[in-house]
Amino acid sequence: MNKKDIISYVVRRTKTTVAIASFLFLLGQLIADINMGGVYSASGYSVTKTALGSLGIGLGFGLPCVIYTSDRLSRFVQVTLHMVTGCAFMLAIAFLAGWIPTDKGLLPALLAVLCMLLTAFIIAVWTYRRQKKLADRINRELEQRRG
């Protein structure tokens, strides 16, 4: 892959991860509003911090996808590095934004972290399965054209 293709690939993947993070931000805001009976109020730039945190998480998962452009590493190592980097960004941002309830004790904090990691894992598995289906369909169509 040349430099232009790599940049294009990273930009496309990062747009996707930012879109997913933005959707989850919006979903979180909607759930909070519904839970509070339509009287959700925020102060101290909490919505801004949440929106910027979501953007940071999207970038934290999107930009490291550059690792997939290297042929020197196995796919397992690529996926592991990508997920570790993305999850590290996510947890650091969550801690800085106050999304991990450290003041409520160890169990609520661990549950928050586990929910975040589970969400990242579910999105990764869903994306992998979707891409695998697409690749299988393309391969079937290529086989049909050949024979």
C-alpha positions as CSV (number, residue, x, y, z in Angstrom):
1,M,0.0,0.0,0.0
2,N,1.3,3.4,-0.8
3,K,1.1,6.4,1.5
4,K,-2.0,7.9,-0.1
5,D,-3.9,4.5,0.2
6,I,-2.9,4.2,3.8
7,I,-4.1,7.7,4.6
8,S,-7.4,7.0,2.8
9,Y,-7.9,3.7,4.6
10,V,-7.2,5.3,8.0
11,V,-9.6,8.2,7.3
12,R,-12.4,5.9,6.2
13,R,-12.0,3.7,9.3
14,T,-11.7,6.7,11.6
15,K,-14.9,8.2,10.2
16,T,-16.7,4.9,11.0
17,T,-15.4,4.7,14.5
18,V,-16.3,8.3,15.2
19,A,-19.8,7.7,13.8
20,I,-20.2,4.7,16.1
21,A,-18.9,6.7,19.1
22,S,-21.3,9.5,18.2
23,F,-24.2,7.2,18.0
24,L,-23.4,5.7,21.4
25,F,-23.1,9.3,22.8
26,L,-26.5,10.1,21.4
27,L,-28.0,6.9,22.6
28,G,-26.6,7.6,26.1
29,Q,-28.1,11.0,26.1
30,L,-31.5,9.7,25.0
31,I,-31.5,7.0,27.7
32,A,-30.5,9.5,30.4
33,D,-33.4,11.8,29.3
34,I,-35.9,9.0,29.3
35,N,-34.7,7.8,32.7
36,M,-35.2,11.3,34.1
37,G,-38.7,11.7,32.6
38,G,-37.8,14.2,30.0
39,V,-36.2,16.7,32.4
40,Y,-32.6,15.9,31.8
41,S,-30.4,18.8,32.7
42,A,-26.6,19.1,32.6
43,S,-24.3,21.6,34.0
44,G,-20.6,22.4,34.0
45,Y,-20.1,21.5,30.4
46,S,-21.0,17.8,31.1
47,V,-22.6,17.3,27.7
48,T,-19.6,19.0,26.0
49,K,-17.2,16.8,28.0
50,T,-19.2,13.7,27.0
51,A,-19.3,14.7,23.3
52,L,-15.6,15.4,23.3
53,G,-14.9,12.1,25.1
54,S,-16.9,10.3,22.5
55,L,-15.0,11.9,19.8
56,G,-11.7,11.0,21.5
57,I,-12.8,7.4,21.9
58,G,-13.7,7.3,18.2
59,L,-10.3,8.6,17.3
60,G,-8.7,6.2,19.8
61,F,-10.2,3.2,18.0
62,G,-10.0,4.7,14.5
63,L,-6.4,6.0,14.2
64,P,-4.7,2.8,15.4
65,C,-6.2,0.9,12.5
66,V,-3.2,1.9,10.6
67,I,-1.7,-1.3,12.1
68,Y,-3.7,-3.3,9.5
69,T,-1.7,-1.8,6.6
70,S,1.4,-3.6,7.8
71,D,2.1,-7.1,6.4
72,R,4.8,-7.8,8.9
73,L,2.4,-8.6,11.8
74,S,0.0,-11.5,12.0
75,R,-3.7,-10.7,12.0
76,F,-4.0,-11.8,15.6
77,V,-1.2,-9.3,16.7
78,Q,-2.8,-6.6,14.6
79,V,-6.2,-7.1,16.2
80,T,-4.7,-7.3,19.7
81,L,-2.7,-4.1,19.3
82,H,-5.7,-2.3,17.8
83,M,-8.1,-3.3,20.6
84,V,-5.6,-2.7,23.4
85,T,-4.8,0.8,22.1
86,G,-8.5,1.6,21.6
87,C,-9.5,0.3,25.0
88,A,-6.7,2.1,26.7
89,F,-7.9,5.4,25.1
90,M,-11.5,4.6,26.0
91,L,-10.7,3.8,29.7
92,A,-8.4,6.8,30.1
93,I,-11.0,9.2,28.6
94,A,-13.8,7.5,30.7
95,F,-11.7,8.1,33.8
96,L,-10.9,11.7,32.9
97,A,-14.5,12.4,32.0
98,G,-15.8,11.0,35.2
99,W,-17.7,8.1,33.6
100,I,-16.2,5.6,36.0
101,P,-17.9,6.0,39.4
102,T,-14.7,5.8,41.5
103,D,-16.4,7.6,44.4
104,K,-19.0,4.8,44.8
105,G,-16.6,2.0,45.5
106,L,-14.8,-0.7,43.7
107,L,-17.8,-2.8,42.4
108,P,-19.6,0.1,40.6
109,A,-16.3,1.2,39.1
110,L,-15.4,-2.4,37.9
111,L,-18.9,-2.8,36.5
112,A,-18.6,0.4,34.5
113,V,-15.2,-0.7,33.1
114,L,-16.6,-4.2,32.3
115,C,-19.5,-2.6,30.5
116,M,-17.2,-0.4,28.4
117,L,-14.9,-3.3,27.5
118,L,-17.9,-5.5,26.7
119,T,-19.3,-2.8,24.4
120,A,-16.0,-2.6,22.6
121,F,-15.8,-6.4,22.3
122,I,-19.4,-6.6,20.9
123,I,-18.7,-3.9,18.4
124,A,-15.5,-5.6,17.3
125,V,-17.2,-9.0,16.9
126,W,-20.1,-7.4,15.0
127,T,-17.8,-5.6,12.7
128,Y,-15.7,-8.7,12.1
129,R,-18.8,-10.8,11.3
130,R,-20.1,-8.1,8.9
131,Q,-16.8,-7.8,7.1
132,K,-16.5,-11.7,6.9
133,K,-19.9,-11.9,5.3
134,L,-19.0,-9.3,2.8
135,A,-15.8,-11.0,1.9
136,D,-17.6,-14.4,1.6
137,R,-20.1,-12.8,-0.7
138,I,-17.5,-11.2,-2.9
139,N,-15.6,-14.5,-3.1
140,R,-18.7,-16.4,-4.1
141,E,-19.4,-13.8,-6.8
142,L,-15.8,-14.0,-8.1
143,E,-16.1,-17.9,-8.2
144,Q,-19.3,-17.6,-10.2
145,R,-17.7,-15.3,-12.7
146,R,-14.8,-17.6,-13.2
147,G,-16.8,-20.8,-13.7
